[in-house]
Structures are given as structure tokens and as C-alpha cells.
């Protein structure tokens, strides 16, 4: 079926890029395996997102640890891509990074030109986010931490302590399935980025 001619296509999938758009801002969504990065990009993108989801097979059983995500049947093997318009001139381009260690070599390419990042965390598997945070801190990339709601909620203070976060790094709770919740995460990141810009400067 031709996607463009389908009557079931959501209106946001046809959203054109404004002719007045002048500034593209690159954001990366990063985190451990199965934390909801693809879900967040899908929920918030104003266009039909590009993803590289592949079905997981028995071949990868000895490579990918699925013990924390027993119901997961697909995985990102390159990156997810979505878009959201901030205003007439500014557009956010969202890139969801793959979470498995065997795909970490792609991160350097995804990080190139990145304005900031969202570290998505599964509170049941906090340790899976340590590497992502370490990489961002090492590169000096501004980021916020978003705890995805999987039903096992801890206090923000306990999560912050477990991740050893700098007090200046925002930490928010979210539901990656919710467009409004995911938008709030993006707003938090944009506000964090602008707060770090000296008065009179530009992002």
C-alpha cells in the first residue's frame, strides 16, 4: 500500500518542513537496551519516524542480554530519526541511538554535531545507563535524564544518587509512550541548553 495515499495516515505524518526553517538542532536519545528510545522518538515526532527496527533472533541470544526485557522482540540496529518543529525557524531533529554494546561504535557518528542529549533510564536497570552518561560527560555534551515509566518507580533523589548525577543535570519522570510526556522531556532539555548559554549568546 502506498503510504502517502493511505486514509489511515495520521495528519502529523504529512507535516511539511516550514519554508522559513533556518536552524536545525540535533538531539540524541540514548540509553541502555530496551529503555524506550524508539518509543519516545515515535511518540513525539511530527513526521512518520524512520527506524531501523529488526526482529531479534536466536542468533543474537548469546550476544544481547534480554533478561531485563523478556517481552522484547525487536531492536534498533542503526538509529531512529524523527522531527519536531519548535517555531517558524527552529526544528529539532531527533536521533535514537541503539542500546546494545555491539552497536556502540555508531555512537560517535550520531554524537557529531549534537546540541544535547536525552538519557532515557529504566529504573529497574539503572546500571545500564552508566556508560551513556559517562560518554556524554567525557565529550562535554549537555544532557538531561528521563526515567521512563515501567511501573517500578523510585524517588528522583534515589535515581540521582544511583547515577551520581551532577546537581545541575535535570532529572524528570516520563512515559515514553505519551506524546505530551515526551514533549515535556524535550522542553526540559531545550530549557537546560538555553540556561547554559551566556547572556546574549546563541545555542
C-alpha positions in Angstrom: 0.0 0.0 0.0 1.3 3.5 -0.9 1.9 5.2 2.4 1.0 8.7 1.1 -2.3 7.6 -0.2 -3.5 5.7 2.8 -6.6 7.1 4.5 -5.3 5.9 7.9 -2.1 8.0 7.8 -2.1 10.3 10.9 -2.1 14.0 10.0 1.3 14.6 11.7 2.9 12.1 9.2 2.3 14.6 6.4 3.7 17.6 8.2 5.9 19.5 5.8 9.0 21.3 6.9 8.3 25.0 7.0 10.0 27.0 4.3 11.1 29.5 6.9 13.0 26.9 8.9 16.6 28.1 9.2 18.1 26.3 12.2 18.2 22.5 12.6 19.1 21.4 16.1 20.3 17.8 16.6 19.3 15.9 19.7 20.3 12.3 20.5 18.2 10.0 22.6 20.5 7.5 24.3 20.3 4.8 27.0 20.5 1.1 27.6 19.0 -1.7 25.7 15.2 -1.7 25.7 14.7 1.5 27.7 12.2 3.0 25.3 14.3 5.2 22.9 12.4 4.2 19.8 9.1 4.6 21.6 10.0 8.1 22.6 11.0 9.2 19.1 7.9 7.6 17.6 5.6 9.3 20.1 6.9 12.8 19.8 7.9 13.1 16.1 5.6 15.2 14.0 6.5 13.1 10.9 6.4 9.4 10.4 9.7 8.4 12.1 12.4 6.5 10.4 13.5 3.5 12.4 15.8 0.5 11.8 14.0 -2.0 14.0 14.9 -5.6 13.2 13.4 -8.8 14.6 15.6 -10.4 17.3 16.5 -14.0 16.5 18.1 -16.9 18.3 21.4 -15.9 16.6 21.7 -12.9 18.9 20.7 -14.8 22.1 24.3 -15.2 23.2 25.1 -11.5 22.4 22.2 -9.4 23.7 21.2 -9.7 27.4 17.4 -9.7 27.3 16.9 -10.8 30.9 15.7 -7.3 31.8 13.3 -7.0 28.8 11.8 -10.5 28.4 9.0 -9.3 26.1 11.2 -7.5 23.6 11.2 -9.0 20.1 12.8 -6.2 18.0 15.8 -4.0 18.4 17.3 -0.9 16.7 20.3 -1.8 14.6 21.3 1.7 13.4 19.3 4.6 14.7 15.8 6.1 14.9 15.0 9.5 13.3 12.2 12.0 14.0 11.5 15.7 13.8 9.6 18.3 15.8 9.2 21.9 14.9 9.9 24.4 17.7 8.8 27.6 15.8 9.0 29.0 12.3 12.8 29.0 12.2 13.9 26.2 14.6 13.5 22.5 14.2 14.6 19.6 16.4 16.0 16.5 14.7 15.8 13.5 17.0 18.2 10.6 16.7 17.6 7.5 18.8 20.8 5.6 19.4 21.0 1.8 19.6 21.4 0.5 23.1 23.3 -2.8 22.7 27.1 -2.7 23.4 27.8 -4.2 19.9 26.4 -1.1 18.3 28.2 1.5 20.5 30.7 2.1 17.7 27.8 4.0 16.0 27.5 6.5 18.8 30.5 8.7 17.8 28.9 9.3 14.4 25.5 10.0 16.0 27.0 12.4 18.5 28.7 14.5 15.8 27.1 17.9 15.8 24.8 17.1 18.6 23.5 20.0 20.6 22.3 18.0 23.5 21.1 14.6 24.6 18.4 12.8 26.5 19.5 9.8 28.6 16.5 7.5 28.9 16.6 5.3 32.0 14.7 2.2 33.1 14.7 2.4 36.9 14.8 -1.4 37.2 18.1 -1.4 35.4 19.8 1.9 36.3 23.3 0.5 35.8 22.6 0.1 32.1 22.7 3.9 31.8 26.1 4.5 33.4 28.0 4.1 30.2 25.8 6.5 28.2 26.2 9.2 30.9 30.0 8.6 31.1 30.3 9.1 27.4 28.3 12.3 27.4 30.2 13.7 30.3 33.5 12.8 28.7 32.5 14.6 25.5 31.1 17.6 27.3 27.7 17.1 25.7 24.8 18.7 27.8 22.1 16.2 28.7 19.0 15.6 30.8 18.0 12.3 32.3 14.4 11.0 31.8 13.2 8.0 33.8 10.8 6.0 31.7 7.7 4.6 33.5 7.9 0.8 33.6 5.8 0.7 36.8 8.7 0.3 39.3 9.1 3.9 40.4 11.9 5.2 42.7 12.2 8.7 44.1 14.1 11.1 41.8 16.6 11.6 44.6 17.5 7.9 44.8 17.9 7.7 41.0 20.1 10.8 41.0 22.2 9.2 43.7 22.5 5.9 41.9 23.6 7.7 38.7 25.9 10.0 40.6 24.5 12.9 38.6 25.8 16.4 38.8 23.2 18.6 40.7 23.0 20.8 37.5 21.7 17.9 35.4 17.9 17.9 35.2 16.1 14.7 36.0 12.5 14.1 35.1 10.0 11.3 35.1 8.2 10.4 31.9 6.1 7.9 29.9 7.8 7.5 26.5 4.5 6.2 25.1 2.9 9.6 25.7 3.4 12.4 23.2 2.8 15.1 25.9 5.2 13.5 28.3 7.9 13.1 25.7 7.4 16.7 24.6 8.0 17.8 28.2 11.3 15.9 28.2 12.3 17.8 25.1 11.2 21.1 26.6 13.3 20.3 29.7 16.4 19.7 27.5 15.9 22.9 25.5 15.5 24.9 28.6 18.6 23.3 30.1 20.6 24.1 26.9 19.5 27.8 26.9 20.2 28.2 30.6 23.8 27.2 29.9 24.2 29.8 27.2 25.8 33.1 28.3 23.5 36.1 28.2 23.4 37.4 24.6 24.8 34.2 23.1 23.0 31.7 20.9 22.6 27.9 21.1 
